[in-house]
Amino acid sequence: MVFYRRLTSITNVLWAYTWKLFLPVLALLGFSQGYFLYSNLKDANYENLYDTSRYLYSSDMELKPWSLRFEEILARSHVKGIFILALIITIIILISISLRQKLVSKVEYTYLRLPVSKYTWFFTNAFYGISILAILFAFQLIVILIGYKMYLYFVPEEAVMTQGLFLAFARWEFLYDFFPIINPFKIITNIILIIHTGLIIAHVNMAVLLKSNRRFSHVVGLLPFLFNSYEGIGGFIFLVVVVVLIDWWIVTSYPLMFKEVDKEEDRVEYGQN
């Protein structure tokens, strides 16, 4: 119970430096995408004049219901750009937690004296980052599902394509990359990359708190995102191996930061004496 309370306390501190910035990001994402979706659906023209040369009778030449595909509506509503912007801002918010903490007080020595292991703080920070990213992805998925309900409301029933929502996830590159519901290997890959991102965020935060100059490890941590375009079982295995090796290196090199802080603290105390 005591250990749980300590973890909760750490999480509460992280949330205190997150929610005032993160909640507005979610609100901006939801309202902006919802506004563009509503505007595009409301103002769309759902009548299309078919080629009259194809029909024998005048009754066949009447205006027929017609509509853009759901993914085309999403693309015109700037869903991809808004989400990418929200994702970048969220990562910046998470990475800047330690910097904003240092601006308030000198917290690195406080963390050194926490009654929890050094790895407990690191993995709590990583899990927190993963949770915030998962919330962002889930919120975006909810907006897309609500958008499809709007699509069904505005588009004439005879113009709606069967399984239009499923096909949107299959046909549009953005949805296929971030929400690959038809590709189990890519689902696992995305989960692995989210976990990897959480570890990088925790590593950067600890490097800032402990004044560790480990920029090279941060750059190396970005390499798996360059391999995310690989397809098939071969690309999946290659990416998993690369991520596991980099994450193992990040985790095992993490204690070296504390040794650097201990040396700096001893040097300062020795200088004062």
N, C-alpha and C positions, 0 to 999 in steps of 0.2 A: 504493500500500500504506500509506503514511504517513497519507494522508487517511482511508482506511478505518479505520485504528486509532484515529484521533481521533474519528471518528463512533461507533465501538464504545465508546470511553471515555465519551463523553457519554451514550450509551444505558445503559451499565452504571451510571452515576451515577443516572440517572432510575429505573432498575429497583431500585436499592438503597433508594430512597425510596418504592417502590411495593409490592414483593412481600409484605412482612410484613402489609400491610393488604388487598391485592387477593386473594391466595390464600385467606384466610379468607372473603372475600365469595363466591368461587366455591364453596368448600366449604359455606357456609351455604345458598347457592342450590340446590346439588345435593342435599344431605341433606334440607333442609326440603321441597322439592318432591317428592323421591322418597318421603319418609315419608308425606306427605299422599296422593300417588297410590296408594301401596301400601295405605294404610289404607282409602281409599275403595273401591278395587277388591276388597280382601279382604273387607270387611264388607258389600258390596253384595248386594242380593237379586236374583238373576237369574231369578226366577219371577214371572210376571204372570198374574193370572186374567183371561181375556178375557171380554167380555160374553156371558153364556150365551144371551141372547135371539137372538143372531146365528147359532146353530148348530142343526142338526136332530138330530144324533146325539150321544150322551153322550161318545163318543170324541173329538169335536171340542171338548168343553168341559173337557178336561184342562188342567193348567197348562202354559203355553208358555214357552220361553226368551225372555227380554227383557232389555234393557240400555239404559242411557243412552248417548247418543252420546259419542264420544271427547272432543270439545271441551267437553261438559257435565261430564265427569269432570275435565278440566283446570281448568275454571272453579271447580268445587267444591274443587279442591285448591289454590286460591289461587296458581296459577301466575302470573297477571298481576300481582297485588300484590307477590309476592316478587321478580319480575323488575324491576318498576319501582323498587322499593326498592334492589335491587342496582345498577341503572343509576345512580340518584342518588348512591349511596355511591361508586361507581367514579369518577364525574365529580368529586365532592368530593375524592377521593384525588388525582386528577390535577391539579386546580386548586390544591390546597394544597401541591404539591411545592416550589414556590419559597418559600412561607412557611415550611415546615419546614426548608428549607435555610438560610434567613436566621436561624432560631432557633439553628442550630448554629454558623454562622460568617458573616462578612461576605463573601458570594460575588459580589456584583454586579460588583466591580472585577476579580475573577478571570475572569469571563466576558468582560469587556471586553478582556482581554489574551489570550484564547484564540487559538492560531494557526490559526484558521478564520474564514471570513467571518461577518458578523453574521447573514446570511440562512441560512447553514448551520446555526447553532445554532437559529434559529427553526424551520426546516422539519424539523430532526431532532426537536425537541420536538413539533411537530405530528404528524409521522409516528408517533412513539412513542404519543401519545394515541390516534390512529386505530387502531393495532395493538392496544392494550389494549381498546378498545371492540369491535373485531372479535373478539377472544378471548372477551369476555363474550357477544356474540351467538351465536358458534359454540357455546359451552358450553351456552347455553340451548337451542339447536336440538338438540344431542346429548341433553340431558335429555328433551326432548319425544319424540324418536325412541325412546329407551329406555322412556319411559312408554307409547308405543304397543305396544311388545313386551310390556310388562306387561299392557296392555289385552287383547291377543290371548291371553295366557296364562290370564287369569282369566275372560273373557267366553266363554260357550258359542259354538262356531263358528257355529251357525245364527242367533245373535243379532247377529253382527258384520256391520255394513253394508259392502258392497263399496266399496273405495276410501275407507274411513273416514278414513284419515290425510289424504289429499288434500282431502276434503270439509271436514275440520276447519280446514285452512288457508284454505279459501274461505268458510266460514260464520261462524267466530268472529272478531269484530272485532279482538281483540288480535293474533291470529296474522296476520290480513290486513294490519294496520297495520305490524307489525314484521318479518314474514316473508312478504311478498306474492308467493308463488311463481307466482300466476296472473296477475299484473299487471306486465308488463315495465317500464312507465313508473314504477310505484311502487318497483320494485326499484332503478332508476337514481336515483330521488328519494331513497331511503333512503341509498344509497351517497354521494350528494352531501351529504346532511345529516350523515353521519358524518364526512366530510372537513371539512365546515364546522365541526363541533364540535371536531375536532382543532385547527383554526386558532384558534378562539376560546380553547381551553385554552392553547395556546402563547402567544397574545397576552396573556391574563390573567397567566400565569406571568412573562412578561417585564415586564409592567407592575409587578408586585409586586417583582421583583428590582431593577428600575431606578427604583423609587419614582415611577412615572409616574402622574399623575392623569388617566386616560383612561376614566373610568367610562361616559361617553356611548357610546363605541365598543363597550363590552361590552354595553350595553343594545341598541344597534342590531343587534349580532350575533345577538340572540335573536329578531329579527323573523321570519326564515324559518320558524321552528317554528310560528308562528301561521297560516301559509299552507299547512301540510301537509295540510289537509283538502280542498284543491282537487282535483277529479278531472278526468280527460280530458286531451287534448293541450293545451288552453288553459291549464289550471292547471299542467300540467307545465312549459310554456314560461315562464309567469309566475314560477314558483318558481325555475327555473334562472337566469333573468335577475336576480332579486333576490339570490340567493346569490352569483352571480358578481360583481355590483357591490359587495356588502358585503365579500366576501373580497378583492377588488382594493383597496378602500379600506383594509382592515385591513393588508394586506401593504405597501402604499405608505406608510402612515403609521407603520409600525413603526420606520424609522430615526430618526424624530423623537424617540423615547424616548432614544436614545443621545446626541442633541444636548442633551437636558435634563440627562442625567447628566454630560456633559462640562462644561456650564455650572456645575452644582452643584459639581463637583470643582474647577474653576478658582476659584469663589467661595470655597470652603473654603481652598484654598492661598493665595489672595490675602489672606484674613482672617488666616491664620497669619503671613504675612510682614508 
